[in-house]
Each structure stands twice: as C-alpha cells, then as structure tokens.
Amino acid sequence: MKIYKMKNPITKKCAYWMECGAKAWVEVFPKNRKNFSYKELQDFVRYENERMVEIVNLPNGELMVVNEEGKLIGLPVNELATDLWKEVYPIDEYPLNNDELIVGNALLCPSNMIK
C-alpha cells in the first residue's frame, strides 16, 4: 500500500483509509478492484468485535464509511478524518453539522465503489 500524507485526499478512482491515530491516509482498493463488499467495509471500521457500518454521503459526492457505534463505545477522535469533515462541511454553509467529530477508523471513497 502507498501512504500519502495529504490533508484532503481526492478519490476519483481509489479509496483512502485512515486508521485512527495514524498520520496519513492510506490508498486502498477493493479486492475485486471495482467495489467494496460489506465484509470489507466492516473490516475497515471494526473495533474489536464491533463492526457496525455507517455510510455518510459528503456534499462533494464522496462517501465516508465509519463505525456506526463509534461514539457510543468511546472510540478516540480520528483527527485527520475530522479535519476532512470540517473541510467539506464549512461552518458558514453548514453551521449545525460542522461541530461533528469523526471517531475510529474511516474510509473515504467515491460512491461507485460501494454497491
């Protein structure tokens, strides 16, 4: 896997995974090179036995996949994913959505990579 140190990855043809606490987004691809299976999504956002998947549509058409129960089970804040969230939801346009914190692992991908 290639590691890219970027603040805001562009996901035209690939996806990026941010493990909580890491310093860079990692470029990842589905096993079939086309779209992620539900099991693959679970593996990206898992924490111990907790594998609940939440898929969030971003205003730019990309998707962020996170652990649905992350805040309830006390996962730590994912700083890079939170920075990206605040970048795509600027406070002047989305005043009610900008204070969101992303916790746990996050996957960022184009919408055509999830069926």
N, C-alpha and C positions, 0 to 999 in steps of 0.2 A: 504494500500500500504506500502511496505517496502521501507525505504530510505537507500541507500548505498552511503557512502562517498568514491567514487573511482575516480581516475583520468581518467582511460580508461576502461569503462565497457566492459565486454565480453558478446556478445549477442547470444550465441549458441541457446538458447531456449526461450529467453524472450527479451523484448524490454525495453529501458530506455528512460525516458522523462526528459528533462532539461528545466524547466521554467526559462526564462530569469531573472537573478538576484538571483536565488536560489544558494545554496551552495553544493548541491548534486544531483546526478542523481536519479530518482525515477523509480523503476521497475514497468512496466505496461504490461498489456496483452490485446489482442483484446477481445471484448465482446463475440465472438464465440470461444475464446481460440485457434484459428488457424491463422487467418489473419485479418488485419485491413480493414475496409470498408473505402471508400473515405471520408465519413462523419466523421469518427473517426479521420482520418488524418487531416482533416480541423479543427476539434476541438482542436487537439494538437497544431497546429501552428497559430491559429487565433489571431488576434489583432483587437478588436472592431468588425467592420463588414468585415474586410479584412481576407479572408480565402483561398488565393491562395496557392496551394501546389506545392513545388518543391522537387523532389526526386533525391538525389545525390548518385551515386554509389561510394563507397570508394574502394581503392585498395585491401583491405582485404576481399572484397565480401559483406560487410555490407552496409546498406543504411542509409543515414541521410536525414530526412524529415524536411524541413524548410519552412518559409513563402517566397514565390517567390518574393513578392513585399517588403520584409522587409527593404532593404536598401533604396528603393525609398521613403518609407513612414517614414523613420527615426527611425526605431526600435533600441533600445540600443544593444550594443555588448553583446553576450552571452559568458562570459569568459570561462566557462568550455567546451562548445561546440567548441569554437575557439582553446582552448588548445588541444582538441582531434583531431581537423582538422590538426593542425600543427604536431601532433604526427604521424598521418597516412600519411601525405604528408611531409616527411622530406625535408628540403630546399636543401640538397645535391642531392636528387633524383628528386625533383620537384621544381626547382628554380622559375618557373613562377607561381606556384599555392600556394606557402607557405605563401604569404602575405595576404591571404584571411581572412576576419573577418566574423564570423557567428553571425547574429543578430536575435533577437527574440527567441521564443521557438524553441526547436529542439527535434526530436525523432530519436533515434538510434535503428535499428533493423536488424535482419537477413533478407535476401532477400525473403525467403519463407513466411514471414509474410505480404507481400504486393502482392496482385494479380491484 
